[in-house]
Every structure is written in C-alpha cells, then in structure tokens.
Amino acid sequence: MAPRLRVAVLAGGRSSEHEISLASARSVLESLDPEQYDVVTVAIGRDGRWELGSGAGDGSVAETLPVPAANAPATLGAVDVVLPILHGPFGEDGTVQGLLELVGVAYVGAGVAASALCMDKDLFKKVLRDSGISVARHAALRPGDPVENPFGYPCFVKPARLGSSVGISKVHDEAELGPALELAFRHDEKVLIEELLDGIEVEVGVLGNFEPVASLPGQIVPLGHEWYDYASKYDEGGMDLVIPPALPADVIEQVQRTAVEAFRVTECEGMARVDCFVVDGNQVVVNELNTIPGFTATSVYAKLFDASGLPYPELLRRLIDLALERRQRRSKLQY
C-alpha cells in the first residue's frame, strides 16, 4: 500500500473573509480520504498568529490543539502538499504563495504573480484588455486623486484588492458616490469606479495547469437583493445557481472558452472561478477571476464541477495531483 501523502490545510487568515476560509477548510478536511492523506491544519488568526491543529476528521480547524506556531514554515516544509484555503489579502494575493515557494513545498492553486495579478482588479482588467478579452470599463483612484465618474449612474465602487463583495457599493446617483468611495478606501488604498454591466451573471470553474478545462457555467440569480452582494453569496437562500444557464449552446461554449483564455493569459494554474456577464445576449465580458474561490462542498466552484461530472472528493484529489505535477515539473528548472 502506498504511503499516505502529507497534506497541510492552511486556513483562516487576516482578511475579512476569515470565517469563509474556515468554513471552506472544514469542508476540505471532511472530504480528504484519511487512508490516502495524512492531514495537518495550520490556521492563521485575524491577528496574524499561526496555530497548528490535529487535522483529525472532526471538521475542526486548529481550535482543537492550538500551539504557538513559530515553526509553521518548517512544518509546511515537512509536508508533501499545502492547500492554501485562504481568501482575500494575505492569502489569495501571492503573499502566502511566496512563503510556500521559499519553503519549496508543492501547493494548490495559482503561483505568486498570477495570485497577485488576479487579486488586483485594476491590473487584472488591464492584462485582459491587452489580451483582447472584454472587461467592464473602469477608473482607478488613489487617495488624493480627483474624483471623476465617467460612466454615469448606476455604477459600482469597489476596493481594488478584496473579495466576497466586501466594501463594494452599487451607486445610484452622485450623492451616493462620496460615501461609497469612503467605504471602499477603508479596505484598500486603490479603489475602482466601474461601469454597470446589464447582463446575465454567469460563473465558470477552471481546472488544470497547462491544459485547463472549464466546467459547465452556472447563472447567478440573487434572491431578494438588487445585486450579487455579500448577503446574496453567504446567506441561506440568498441566491439560486442555475446550471447550465438558459443560454444558447454556442454562447455557453463561448463563456467556457473565454474563461479558459482568461485563466491562460493570467498564467493561473490549478484552479480558478471566472465570473462573467453575458451582455446583449451573446457578448461575454469577464468581471473577475478568483484564484481561491469559496471551497465548501456547496460553494459555486464545487457545484459547477459536480454538475460537470467531477464530484467534490475527486476534485480535491485532482487539485492535489496538479500541485504535485507542477512541483515535479519546476524542480527540473535551473536557477
């Protein structure tokens, strides 16, 4: 019998998406086969403190056996693969990925540059535009910049480098613009004013390294909310996910092709969820790309691949295999 792979699940983090990360990590822990994987958890508190946990199959994440984790990097270096199930800044933005590169351990998901790029919606949109992929028009503001909204109302105001719709406002008129900017600047030193896209919101899962594949798309239908905000995403009954969307087959294929192309041009690997709008019936516009999407068994990414014939436990196995494949491939490079 082959020895079990040593897997570290990295969860929590300093961002406002801390609790979402812990929920994702619990779901991962419950679904990793203990006969195949020897699992340890490493949880990062909101204060930045690292704690080690047992990884026992009880769904707990580090709170069970907390110990000071000054040796956390060494612990990570002693495992075969790390699952950084972290969302938002200090986890999805290339910072943790840089640590894992320094330790020299295989890890699931995008590398340093791709993580940082996709986290920054301003830079991400510029790369996609330059690659011929449609994105919403936007203007980036930093503290002290003159405030101009060239897109009219309604529009969106959002922090450049945050997720889960935290700090985002739908702005209906000029009176709402100042408060929306103030809210966004609480979360980031760069803020986007973005045009409103009037279309069908669809999301696609992408999986792979050099040969990525797209899941079936799913249409996001917010329930009781004007747009797909934080409550729509995480409150019970906040949204419906329609897989596949009620779109022509050629448009669904175009959504999938566009998602894979966005994954390629940003040099992602492993996994991503690509969020798009279908405008005017057939124009696909990319909104953003999440390199570490919500990862519970009932999260959109997992549901999309489950509907595409890849159940959650198999999806996890495939992601771990992709991480090990990349580590093996890159070990042959000369530096």
C-alpha positions as CSV (number, residue, x, y, z in Angstrom):
1,M,0.0,0.0,0.0
2,A,1.4,3.4,-1.0
3,P,2.3,5.7,1.9
4,R,-0.2,8.5,2.7
5,L,0.5,11.9,1.3
6,R,1.2,14.5,4.0
7,V,-1.2,17.4,3.4
8,A,-1.4,20.7,5.2
9,V,-4.6,22.7,5.0
10,L,-3.9,26.4,5.5
11,A,-7.0,28.3,6.6
12,G,-8.3,31.4,8.3
13,G,-6.1,34.4,7.6
14,R,-6.1,38.1,8.4
15,S,-8.7,39.3,5.9
16,S,-12.4,40.0,6.3
17,E,-13.0,36.6,4.7
18,H,-11.5,34.7,7.6
19,E,-14.7,32.9,8.6
20,I,-15.5,31.9,5.0
21,S,-12.0,30.4,4.8
22,L,-12.5,28.3,7.9
23,A,-15.8,27.0,6.5
24,S,-14.0,26.1,3.3
25,A,-11.3,24.3,5.2
26,R,-13.7,22.3,7.3
27,S,-15.3,21.0,4.2
28,V,-11.9,20.1,2.7
29,L,-11.0,18.2,5.9
30,E,-14.2,16.3,5.9
31,S,-13.7,15.2,2.3
32,L,-10.0,14.2,2.2
33,D,-9.8,10.4,2.5
34,P,-7.8,9.5,5.7
35,E,-6.5,6.4,4.0
36,Q,-4.8,8.5,1.3
37,Y,-3.9,11.6,3.2
38,D,-2.2,12.4,6.5
39,V,-3.6,15.9,7.2
40,V,-2.5,18.7,9.5
41,T,-4.2,22.1,9.7
42,V,-2.5,25.4,10.0
43,A,-4.9,28.2,10.9
44,I,-3.9,31.9,10.7
45,G,-5.8,34.1,13.2
46,R,-7.3,37.5,12.4
47,D,-4.3,38.9,14.4
48,G,-1.9,37.0,12.1
49,R,-1.0,34.4,14.7
50,W,-0.4,30.9,13.3
51,E,-1.7,27.8,15.1
52,L,-1.3,24.1,14.3
53,G,-4.2,21.7,14.6
54,S,-4.6,18.0,14.5
55,G,-6.3,17.7,11.1
56,A,-8.4,14.9,12.6
57,G,-11.5,14.2,10.7
58,D,-13.8,16.0,13.0
59,G,-14.1,19.1,10.8
60,S,-12.2,21.3,13.3
61,V,-9.7,23.8,12.1
62,A,-6.8,24.4,14.6
63,E,-9.0,25.5,17.5
64,T,-8.7,21.9,18.9
65,L,-5.0,21.8,19.6
66,P,-3.6,25.3,19.3
67,V,0.1,25.7,19.9
68,P,2.4,28.6,19.2
69,A,3.5,28.2,15.6
70,A,6.8,29.9,15.3
71,N,7.9,26.8,13.5
72,A,5.0,26.9,11.0
73,P,7.2,27.4,7.9
74,A,9.3,24.4,8.9
75,T,6.0,22.4,9.4
76,L,4.9,23.4,6.0
77,G,8.2,22.3,4.5
78,A,7.8,18.9,6.1
79,V,4.6,18.1,4.1
80,D,4.1,16.9,0.6
81,V,1.5,19.5,-0.5
82,V,-0.2,22.5,1.0
83,L,-3.8,23.5,0.3
84,P,-3.9,27.3,1.0
85,I,-7.6,27.6,1.5
86,L,-7.3,31.3,2.2
87,H,-9.4,34.1,0.7
88,G,-8.6,37.8,0.2
89,P,-5.5,39.7,1.2
90,F,-2.6,37.8,2.9
91,G,-3.7,34.5,1.3
92,E,-5.1,34.9,-2.2
93,D,-2.8,37.7,-3.2
94,G,0.6,36.0,-3.6
95,T,1.9,36.6,-0.1
96,V,1.4,33.1,1.2
97,Q,2.3,31.6,-2.2
98,G,5.7,33.4,-1.9
99,L,6.3,31.8,1.5
100,L,5.4,28.4,0.1
101,E,7.8,29.0,-2.8
102,L,10.6,29.9,-0.4
103,V,9.9,26.7,1.7
104,G,10.0,24.7,-1.5
105,V,6.7,22.8,-1.0
106,A,4.0,21.9,-3.5
107,Y,0.8,23.9,-3.1
108,V,-2.6,24.0,-4.8
109,G,-3.6,26.9,-6.9
110,A,-2.0,29.9,-8.7
111,G,1.6,31.0,-8.2
112,V,2.9,34.3,-6.8
113,A,2.5,36.5,-9.9
114,A,-0.9,35.1,-11.0
115,S,-2.3,35.4,-7.5
116,A,-1.2,39.0,-7.1
117,L,-2.4,39.9,-10.6
118,C,-5.9,38.4,-10.2
119,M,-6.3,39.9,-6.8
120,D,-5.8,43.4,-8.2
121,K,-8.9,44.1,-10.3
122,D,-7.2,47.2,-11.8
123,L,-4.2,45.3,-13.1
124,F,-6.2,42.2,-14.0
125,K,-8.5,44.2,-16.3
126,K,-5.6,45.9,-18.0
127,V,-4.0,42.5,-18.8
128,L,-7.2,41.1,-20.1
129,R,-7.9,44.2,-22.2
130,D,-4.4,43.9,-23.7
131,S,-5.1,40.2,-24.5
132,G,-8.3,41.0,-26.3
133,I,-10.7,39.8,-23.6
134,S,-13.7,42.1,-22.9
135,V,-13.9,43.5,-19.4
136,A,-16.0,46.3,-17.8
137,R,-14.6,49.8,-18.2
138,H,-13.2,51.2,-15.0
139,A,-11.2,54.1,-13.5
140,A,-8.8,53.6,-10.6
141,L,-8.4,56.1,-7.8
142,R,-5.8,56.5,-5.1
143,P,-6.0,58.8,-2.0
144,G,-5.9,62.4,-3.1
145,D,-6.9,61.8,-6.7
146,P,-9.7,64.0,-8.2
147,V,-13.0,62.1,-8.2
148,E,-14.5,61.7,-11.6
149,N,-17.1,59.2,-12.7
150,P,-17.1,58.9,-16.5
151,F,-19.6,56.1,-16.6
152,G,-22.8,57.7,-15.3
153,Y,-25.2,56.1,-12.8
154,P,-25.8,53.5,-11.6
155,C,-22.2,52.3,-11.3
156,F,-20.1,50.2,-8.9
157,V,-17.4,51.3,-6.5
158,K,-15.1,48.7,-5.1
159,P,-11.7,48.1,-3.4
160,A,-9.2,47.0,-6.0
161,R,-7.9,44.1,-3.9
162,L,-10.6,42.4,-1.9
163,G,-13.2,39.7,-2.4
164,S,-16.6,38.4,-1.4
165,S,-18.2,41.8,-2.3
166,V,-16.7,43.4,0.9
167,G,-16.6,47.2,0.6
168,I,-18.5,47.2,-2.7
169,S,-21.4,49.6,-3.3
170,K,-23.8,50.0,-6.1
171,V,-24.0,53.8,-6.6
172,H,-27.3,55.1,-7.9
173,D,-26.6,58.8,-8.1
174,E,-23.9,61.4,-7.4
175,A,-25.0,61.8,-3.7
176,E,-24.0,58.2,-3.0
177,L,-20.6,58.4,-4.7
178,G,-18.7,60.0,-1.8
179,P,-19.9,57.6,0.9
180,A,-19.2,54.6,-1.4
181,L,-15.6,55.8,-2.0
182,E,-15.1,56.4,1.7
183,L,-16.3,52.8,2.4
184,A,-14.0,51.3,-0.3
185,F,-11.0,53.3,0.9
186,R,-11.4,51.8,4.4
187,H,-10.3,48.5,2.8
188,D,-7.7,49.5,0.2
189,E,-5.6,52.3,-1.0
190,K,-6.7,51.8,-4.5
191,V,-10.4,51.9,-5.4
192,L,-12.3,51.3,-8.7
193,I,-15.2,53.1,-10.2
194,E,-16.7,50.6,-12.7
195,E,-19.4,50.8,-15.3
196,L,-22.6,48.8,-14.6
197,L,-23.0,45.8,-16.9
198,D,-26.6,45.0,-17.7
199,G,-26.5,41.3,-18.4
200,I,-26.8,37.7,-17.2
201,E,-24.2,36.9,-14.5
202,V,-22.5,33.5,-15.0
203,E,-19.6,31.8,-13.3
204,V,-17.3,29.1,-14.6
205,G,-14.9,26.8,-12.8
206,V,-11.5,26.2,-14.4
207,L,-9.2,23.3,-13.5
208,G,-5.8,22.4,-14.8
209,N,-2.2,23.5,-15.3
210,F,-1.1,23.8,-19.0
211,E,-4.2,22.2,-20.3
212,P,-7.1,23.8,-18.3
213,V,-10.7,22.7,-18.7
214,A,-13.9,24.6,-17.9
215,S,-16.9,23.4,-16.0
216,L,-20.4,23.9,-17.1
217,P,-21.3,27.6,-16.4
218,G,-23.8,28.5,-13.7
219,Q,-26.1,31.5,-13.7
220,I,-26.2,33.6,-10.6
221,V,-29.7,34.7,-9.6
222,P,-29.7,36.9,-6.4
223,L,-32.9,36.4,-4.4
224,G,-34.2,39.5,-2.5
225,H,-31.2,41.5,-3.3
226,E,-30.5,44.1,-6.0
227,W,-27.2,42.6,-7.0
228,Y,-24.9,39.8,-6.0
229,D,-23.6,41.2,-2.7
230,Y,-22.1,39.6,0.4
231,A,-25.6,38.6,1.7
232,S,-26.5,37.0,-1.6
233,K,-23.4,35.0,-1.6
234,Y,-23.4,33.7,2.0
235,D,-26.9,34.0,3.5
236,E,-29.1,30.9,3.3
237,G,-31.4,31.3,0.3
238,G,-29.6,34.4,-0.9
239,M,-29.2,33.2,-4.5
240,D,-30.0,30.5,-6.9
241,L,-27.4,28.8,-9.1
242,V,-28.8,27.6,-12.4
243,I,-26.6,25.0,-14.1
244,P,-26.4,25.3,-17.1
245,P,-27.8,28.8,-17.7
246,A,-30.7,29.3,-20.1
247,L,-28.4,30.4,-22.9
248,P,-27.8,29.1,-26.4
249,A,-25.2,26.3,-26.7
250,D,-22.8,28.4,-28.7
251,V,-22.9,31.2,-26.0
252,I,-22.2,28.6,-23.3
253,E,-19.2,27.4,-25.3
254,Q,-18.1,31.0,-25.7
255,V,-18.3,31.6,-21.9
256,Q,-16.2,28.4,-21.4
257,R,-13.6,29.4,-24.0
258,T,-13.3,32.9,-22.5
259,A,-12.9,31.6,-19.0
260,V,-10.1,29.3,-20.1
261,E,-8.4,32.1,-22.0
262,A,-8.6,34.4,-19.0
263,F,-7.0,31.6,-16.9
264,R,-4.2,31.2,-19.5
265,V,-3.3,34.9,-20.1
266,T,-3.1,35.5,-16.3
267,E,-0.8,32.4,-16.1
268,C,-3.0,30.7,-13.5
269,E,-2.6,27.1,-12.5
270,G,-4.6,24.6,-10.5
271,M,-8.0,26.2,-10.1
272,A,-9.9,29.4,-10.5
273,R,-13.5,30.6,-10.7
274,V,-14.1,33.0,-13.6
275,D,-17.0,35.4,-13.1
276,C,-18.6,36.8,-16.3
277,F,-21.5,38.7,-17.7
278,V,-23.3,37.8,-20.9
279,V,-24.4,41.2,-22.4
280,D,-26.8,41.7,-25.3
281,G,-27.5,38.0,-25.5
282,N,-24.1,36.9,-26.8
283,Q,-21.2,39.2,-25.7
284,V,-19.1,37.7,-22.9
285,V,-17.5,40.2,-20.5
286,V,-15.2,39.0,-17.8
287,N,-15.8,40.5,-14.3
288,E,-13.1,38.9,-12.2
289,L,-11.1,35.8,-11.6
290,N,-10.9,34.2,-8.2
291,T,-7.8,32.1,-7.7
292,I,-9.0,30.6,-4.4
293,P,-12.8,30.5,-4.7
294,G,-15.1,29.6,-1.9
295,F,-14.4,25.9,-1.4
296,T,-17.1,24.2,0.6
297,A,-18.8,21.3,-1.0
298,T,-21.8,23.6,-1.6
299,S,-19.8,26.5,-2.9
300,V,-20.3,27.6,-6.5
301,Y,-16.9,26.2,-7.7
302,A,-17.6,22.7,-6.3
303,K,-21.2,22.7,-7.5
304,L,-20.1,23.6,-11.1
305,F,-17.7,20.7,-11.3
306,D,-20.1,18.3,-9.6
307,A,-22.7,19.2,-12.3
308,S,-19.9,18.6,-14.9
309,G,-19.3,15.1,-13.6
310,L,-16.4,15.7,-11.1
311,P,-17.6,15.2,-7.5
312,Y,-16.0,17.1,-4.7
313,P,-13.7,14.4,-3.3
314,E,-12.4,13.7,-6.8
315,L,-12.0,17.4,-7.4
316,L,-9.7,17.7,-4.3
317,R,-7.7,14.7,-5.5
318,R,-7.2,16.3,-8.9
319,L,-6.1,19.6,-7.4
320,I,-3.5,17.8,-5.2
321,D,-2.2,15.9,-8.2
322,L,-1.9,19.1,-10.2
323,A,0.1,20.7,-7.3
324,L,2.5,17.8,-7.2
325,E,2.8,17.7,-11.0
326,R,3.8,21.4,-11.0
327,R,6.3,20.9,-8.2
328,Q,7.9,18.0,-10.1
329,R,8.0,20.0,-13.4
330,R,9.5,23.1,-11.9
331,S,12.1,21.1,-9.9
332,K,13.9,20.5,-13.3
333,L,14.4,24.2,-13.9
334,Q,17.9,25.7,-13.4
335,Y,18.1,28.9,-11.3
